[in-house]
Amino acid sequence: MGKLFKKWGGKMDVTIQLCAIPITKNYNMRRFLLATLIILLSFTAIVAQDSTVIIEQPTVTVPTKKVRQKPVFGDGLWFRDSTWHIGGFAGATISQVAFYQWGPGGTNSFAFLLTGNLYFNYKKDKIIWDNNLDLKWGMVANGLIRKSSLAQRNFQKNIDLIGFKSIFGYEVSKSLYASAKLGFESQFSPTYDYAQTDTAGGAYRRYTISKFAAPAILTIAPGLTWKPKDYLTVFFSPVGGKMTFVQKDSPGRDTTTLPDGSFTDAYYNDVDETRFGLTRGTGFMGELGGELDILFQKDIIKNVNWKSHLNVFVSYMNKNYNTDLPAYYSETDSVYMMPIAGTTKHIPVVKWDNDIVFKINKFLTATLSARFVYQYNAIVPIDERNNTTGTKGADGYTDVDKAGKLVTAYNKLQIFEQFGIALSYKF
């Protein structure tokens, strides 16, 4: 057994020794491998972290589809991704008064007014282009318009206007644009003034006061535009051109009454150019001067829109400006041409238009329109009868009032106003 134990003991020793060495070595090896793995992981993390800093990954931008603004009726229409803004108003106003066997007295009347306003404005980057078109045409009748002898005289125009304005600008500072303005103003149809003749049957003759392109006013001016808000535009030009066109009047001013009671009259077709500040016999007046143009259009309160347009023009230089105006001479009850100072040509011409629209519902509105015009040497109609004697005055250019004071037909403020309920549509 001793030999056996000695034999197995030797083997066991060998075995123990051989097993002890791998166990020790394996333990150290495991520690070595674990440490190596930790180092490798740390190094990999460091390299990965460094690589995200050094190597920048490319970014991919996905293009987004442009969304157009949807039309909002009542606040205009937007087109071309909001670069164009289009809107306006159109309406028909009607008013009527009728009497039948009315003891206190009164006069029948009927009037209508067609109005239209269209704006189409462009804005992109530093460029603006504002366009505005105003149209008005109306008639009024007083008395018995069904009576043929009175119908033509009683049914007359009360307003007639074509107005267009265009401003193109390039932004040079915030809300300030270097710009140019183009303006045009005229009317649709002839306007007549009626005077009773001494012919049998009391026929009426009519004077042509104005018609399409007589007068026609064209303005071209460079300047600056200030537009702090979409609803406010202020244009100023230190020097611009204003051109007034009127068809030349016929030299013959007399009316010839024919045996049958009819008449021939140069006024029927020709316009008196002196009514609009031109010298008689001329059809063109050119002016060079400064201009201020202000346009405001906004809903001032809910369902109430106010559009106000003020234009002031001061002339520096004129061509064919009329400085001979009619004056009344009481001793002979006649009219003579009175020269006035040439400095009157520098008195500003002022035009102020206002339209207030009160929205009742989608198709019904109340409208208030008012137009104020001041031009010093423009001739305006006045009462043709001498209020002192009751006799007919001379052509309605001048008159005397009840106190005997001279009344002239120039240097007057011209006013138009109308209020009524309108069938309308605002977009």
C-alpha positions in Angstrom: 0.0 0.0 0.0 2.9 2.3 0.8 4.3 1.8 -2.6 0.8 2.2 -4.0 0.2 5.4 -2.0 3.7 6.5 -2.9 3.0 5.8 -6.5 -0.5 7.4 -6.5 0.9 10.1 -4.2 3.5 11.0 -6.7 1.0 11.0 -9.5 -1.3 13.0 -7.3 1.5 15.4 -6.6 2.1 15.7 -10.2 -1.5 15.9 -10.8 -1.9 18.5 -8.1 1.0 20.4 -9.4 -0.2 20.2 -12.9 -3.7 21.3 -11.9 -2.5 24.0 -9.5 -0.5 25.7 -12.2 -3.4 26.1 -14.7 -5.7 27.3 -11.9 -3.3 30.0 -11.0 -2.5 30.8 -14.5 -6.2 30.8 -15.5 -7.0 33.3 -12.7 -4.3 35.6 -13.8 -5.3 35.2 -17.4 -8.9 36.0 -16.6 -7.8 39.2 -14.8 -5.6 40.0 -17.8 -8.4 39.3 -20.3 -10.9 41.3 -18.2 -8.6 44.3 -18.0 -7.8 44.1 -21.7 -11.6 44.0 -22.5 -12.2 47.1 -20.3 -9.3 48.9 -22.0 -10.6 48.0 -25.4 -14.1 49.1 -24.6 -12.8 52.4 -23.1 -10.7 53.0 -26.2 -13.5 52.2 -28.5 -15.8 54.6 -26.6 -13.1 57.4 -26.8 -12.5 56.8 -30.5 -16.3 56.8 -31.1 -16.7 60.0 -29.1 -13.8 61.7 -30.9 -15.1 60.5 -34.3 -18.5 62.3 -33.8 -16.6 65.5 -33.2 -14.2 65.2 -36.1 -16.4 63.6 -38.7 -19.6 65.7 -39.2 -22.5 63.8 -40.6 -24.3 65.5 -43.5 -27.8 66.8 -42.8 -30.6 66.1 -45.2 -33.3 68.9 -45.5 -36.7 67.7 -46.7 -38.3 70.4 -48.8 -41.7 71.6 -47.5 -44.6 72.3 -49.8 -45.6 75.9 -50.0 -49.1 76.5 -48.6 -51.1 79.2 -50.3 -53.4 81.3 -48.2 -57.0 80.5 -48.6 -59.3 83.4 -49.8 -61.0 85.2 -47.0 -64.1 86.9 -48.4 -64.6 90.3 -47.0 -60.8 90.9 -46.6 -59.7 90.5 -50.1 -58.3 87.6 -52.1 -54.6 86.5 -51.9 -52.9 85.0 -55.0 -49.4 83.7 -55.8 -48.4 82.8 -52.3 -49.7 86.1 -50.9 -47.7 88.3 -53.2 -51.0 89.7 -54.7 -53.8 91.0 -52.6 -57.0 91.8 -54.4 -60.2 93.2 -53.0 -63.0 95.7 -53.4 -66.5 96.8 -53.1 -69.5 97.2 -55.5 -72.9 98.5 -54.8 -76.1 100.2 -56.0 -77.8 102.8 -53.8 -81.4 103.8 -54.4 -83.4 106.5 -52.7 -86.9 107.7 -53.5 -89.5 110.2 -52.2 -93.1 110.4 -53.5 -96.1 112.7 -52.7 -99.7 112.4 -53.7 -102.2 115.1 -52.8 -99.9 116.1 -49.9 -101.2 119.3 -48.4 -98.0 120.7 -46.8 -96.3 120.4 -50.2 -93.1 118.8 -51.4 -91.3 117.5 -54.4 -91.0 114.0 -55.7 -87.5 112.7 -56.1 -85.7 109.6 -57.2 -82.0 109.0 -57.2 -79.5 106.1 -57.7 -75.8 105.7 -57.3 -73.6 103.0 -58.7 -70.2 102.7 -56.9 -67.3 100.4 -57.3 -63.8 100.2 -55.8 -61.1 97.7 -56.7 -57.6 97.4 -55.3 -54.9 95.0 -56.5 -51.7 95.3 -54.6 -48.4 93.4 -55.0 -45.7 93.0 -52.4 -42.6 90.8 -52.5 -39.2 91.3 -50.8 -38.5 95.0 -51.2 -41.0 95.7 -54.0 -44.5 97.1 -53.7 -47.0 97.9 -56.4 -50.3 99.4 -55.2 -53.2 99.9 -57.6 -56.6 101.5 -56.8 -59.6 102.1 -59.1 -62.7 104.1 -58.0 -65.9 104.3 -60.1 -69.0 106.3 -59.4 -72.0 107.1 -61.5 -75.4 108.3 -60.4 -78.6 110.1 -61.5 -81.2 112.2 -59.7 -84.7 113.4 -60.6 -86.8 116.0 -59.0 -90.4 116.7 -59.8 -92.6 115.0 -62.4 -90.1 113.1 -64.5 -93.0 111.4 -66.3 -93.9 114.7 -68.0 -92.0 114.7 -71.3 -91.3 118.5 -71.3 -89.7 118.3 -67.9 -88.2 114.8 -67.9 -85.0 115.7 -69.7 -84.3 118.7 -67.4 -85.3 117.0 -64.2 -83.4 113.8 -64.7 -79.7 114.7 -64.3 -76.5 113.3 -63.0 -75.4 113.8 -59.5 -71.9 112.2 -59.6 -69.7 110.8 -62.3 -66.1 109.7 -61.6 -63.4 107.5 -63.0 -60.3 107.6 -60.8 -57.2 105.4 -61.1 -54.0 105.5 -59.1 -50.9 103.3 -59.3 -47.8 103.5 -57.1 -44.6 101.4 -57.7 -41.9 101.4 -55.0 -38.6 99.9 -53.9 -37.9 99.8 -50.2 -34.9 101.9 -49.1 -35.7 101.8 -45.4 -38.2 100.3 -43.1 -41.7 101.2 -44.5 -40.1 103.8 -46.8 -40.0 103.3 -50.5 -38.5 105.2 -53.5 -41.5 105.2 -55.8 -43.3 106.6 -58.8 -47.0 107.5 -59.1 -49.4 107.4 -62.1 -52.8 108.9 -61.7 -55.8 109.4 -64.0 -59.2 111.0 -63.5 -62.2 111.6 -65.8 -65.9 110.6 -66.1 -68.2 108.3 -68.0 -70.8 110.4 -69.8 -71.7 114.0 -70.5 -73.1 116.3 -67.8 -75.6 119.0 -68.8 -76.8 122.2 -67.3 -80.3 123.3 -68.3 -81.6 126.9 -68.8 -85.1 127.8 -69.9 -85.4 129.7 -73.2 -88.1 132.1 -74.3 -89.3 129.8 -77.0 -93.0 128.8 -77.3 -93.9 125.9 -75.1 -91.1 126.7 -72.6 -88.5 124.4 -74.1 -85.3 123.8 -72.3 -81.9 124.1 -73.8 -78.9 122.3 -72.2 -75.3 123.3 -71.8 -72.6 120.6 -72.0 -70.6 121.1 -68.8 -68.3 118.1 -69.1 -68.0 114.7 -70.7 -65.6 111.8 -71.0 -62.0 113.0 -71.3 -63.2 116.6 -71.0 -61.7 117.2 -68.6 -59.2 114.4 -68.2 -56.4 114.8 -65.6 -53.2 112.8 -65.9 -50.4 113.0 -63.2 -47.0 111.4 -63.3 -44.6 112.0 -60.4 -41.5 110.4 -58.7 -41.3 110.6 -55.0 -41.3 108.7 -51.7 -43.9 106.4 -50.3 -44.4 105.7 -46.6 -46.4 102.6 -45.8 -46.2 101.7 -42.1 -49.4 99.6 -42.4 -51.3 97.8 -45.2 -54.2 100.2 -44.7 -52.2 103.5 -44.9 -50.2 104.8 -47.8 -48.6 108.3 -47.9 -47.0 109.4 -51.1 -45.1 112.7 -51.5 -43.5 114.1 -54.6 -41.5 117.4 -54.5 -41.8 117.8 -58.2 -44.2 116.0 -60.6 -46.2 116.7 -63.8 -50.0 117.3 -64.0 -51.7 117.5 -67.4 -55.4 118.6 -67.9 -57.1 117.9 -71.2 -60.3 119.5 -72.4 -61.8 119.5 -75.8 -61.6 123.0 -77.2 -64.8 125.1 -77.0 -66.4 126.5 -80.1 -65.7 130.3 -80.6 -69.4 130.9 -81.2 -71.3 131.0 -77.9 -74.8 132.2 -79.0 -77.9 130.2 -79.2 -80.1 130.4 -82.2 -83.8 129.7 -81.8 -85.5 128.3 -84.8 -89.2 129.2 -85.8 -90.4 125.8 -84.6 -89.1 126.5 -81.1 -86.1 124.3 -81.4 -82.6 125.7 -81.0 -79.0 125.2 -82.0 -76.3 125.7 -79.4 -72.5 125.2 -79.5 -72.8 124.2 -75.8 -74.5 121.0 -76.8 -71.3 119.4 -77.9 -68.5 121.7 -76.7 -67.2 122.0 -73.1 -66.3 125.4 -71.6 -62.7 124.9 -70.7 -62.6 127.9 -68.4 -64.7 125.9 -65.9 -61.6 123.8 -65.2 -59.0 126.5 -65.0 -57.9 126.7 -68.7 -57.6 129.8 -70.8 -60.4 130.0 -73.4 -59.5 128.5 -76.7 -57.0 126.0 -75.3 -57.4 122.3 -74.8 -54.3 121.6 -72.6 -52.8 122.8 -69.4 -49.5 121.5 -68.2 -48.4 122.0 -64.6 -45.2 121.2 -62.7 -45.5 121.1 -58.9 -45.5 119.2 -55.6 -48.0 116.5 -54.7 -49.2 114.9 -51.5 -51.4 111.8 -51.7 -52.8 109.9 -48.7 -54.9 106.8 -48.9 -56.5 105.2 -45.8 -58.8 102.2 -45.9 -59.7 100.1 -42.8 -62.5 98.7 -40.8 -62.6 101.3 -38.1 -65.0 99.3 -36.0 -66.7 96.0 -36.7 -68.7 96.0 -40.0 -67.8 99.6 -40.7 -65.2 100.3 -43.3 -63.8 103.8 -44.0 -62.0 104.7 -47.2 -60.5 108.1 -47.3 -58.3 109.6 -50.2 -56.8 113.0 -49.9 -54.8 114.6 -52.8 -53.1 118.0 -52.7 -51.3 119.5 -55.6 -49.4 122.8 -55.6 -48.3 124.1 -59.0 -44.9 125.8 -59.4 -45.2 126.4 -63.2 -48.3 126.5 -65.4 -49.2 126.6 -69.0 -52.5 128.1 -70.2 -53.7 128.7 -66.6 -56.8 130.9 -66.6 -56.3 134.2 -64.7 -59.3 136.0 -66.4 -62.5 135.1 -64.5 -66.0 136.5 -65.0 -67.3 139.3 -62.8 -70.7 140.9 -62.5 -71.2 144.6 -63.4 -74.4 145.7 -61.6 -75.0 148.9 -63.5 -75.5 147.2 -66.8 -76.4 143.8 -65.4 -73.7 142.2 -67.4 -70.6 140.1 -67.0 -67.1 141.1 -67.9 -63.8 139.3 -67.6 -61.8 140.4 -64.6 -58.1 139.7 -64.5 -56.9 138.2 -61.2 -53.4 137.9 -59.8 -51.1 135.4 -61.4 -50.1 134.2 -58.0 -53.5 132.4 -57.8 -52.0 129.6 -59.9 -50.0 128.6 -56.9 -53.0 128.1 -54.6 -53.2 124.3 -53.9 -55.9 122.1 -55.6 -57.4 119.9 -52.9 -59.5 116.8 -53.5 -60.8 114.7 -50.6 -63.0 111.6 -51.2 -64.6 109.6 -48.4 -66.7 106.4 -48.5 -68.0 104.8 -45.4 -69.6 101.4 -45.8 -71.9 100.1 -43.0 -72.3 96.4 -43.5 -75.8 95.1 -42.6 -75.5 91.6 -44.0 -73.7 89.9 -46.8 -75.5 91.8 -49.6 -77.0 94.8 -47.9 -75.1 97.9 -46.7 -75.6 101.5 -45.9 -73.2 103.8 -47.7 -72.1 107.4 -47.0 -70.2 109.1 -49.8 -68.7 112.6 -49.6 -66.4 114.4 -52.1 -64.8 117.8 -51.5 -63.0 119.7 -54.2 -61.3 123.1 -54.0 -59.7 124.7 -57.1 -59.5 128.5 -57.0 -60.1 129.4 -60.6 -62.6 126.6 -61.5 -66.0 128.0 -62.4 -68.9 126.5 -60.6 -72.7 127.0 -61.2 -74.6 129.4 -59.0 -78.2 130.7 -59.0 -78.9 132.3 -62.3 -81.4 134.8 -60.9 -80.8 138.1 -59.2 -82.2 137.7 -55.7 -82.8 141.4 -55.4 -84.9 142.0 -58.5 -85.9 138.5 -59.3 -84.6 138.9 -62.9 -82.5 136.3 -64.6 -78.7 136.8 -64.3 -76.1 136.3 -66.9 -75.2 132.7 -67.7 -75.0 131.8 -64.0 -71.4 132.9 -63.7 -72.1 135.7 -61.3 -74.9 137.1 -59.3 -75.8 139.4 -56.4 -77.2 138.2 -53.1 -80.1 139.7 -51.2 -77.8 142.3 -49.7 -76.6 143.4 -53.1 -73.2 141.9 -52.6 -71.4 140.5 -55.6 -71.4 136.7 -55.9 -68.8 135.1 -58.2 -68.7 131.6 -59.5 -65.1 130.8 -58.7 -63.0 130.4 -55.5 -65.7 128.1 -54.2 -65.6 124.8 -52.2 -67.4 122.1 -54.2 -69.2 119.4 -52.2 -70.9 116.2 -53.1 -72.7 114.0 -50.5 -75.0 111.0 -50.6 -76.3 108.5 -48.1 -78.5 105.5 -48.8 -79.1 101.8 -48.5 -77.2 99.8 -51.1 -77.3 96.3 -52.5 -73.6 95.5 -52.4 -70.9 92.9 -52.2 -67.6 93.3 -50.5 -64.7 91.0 -51.3 
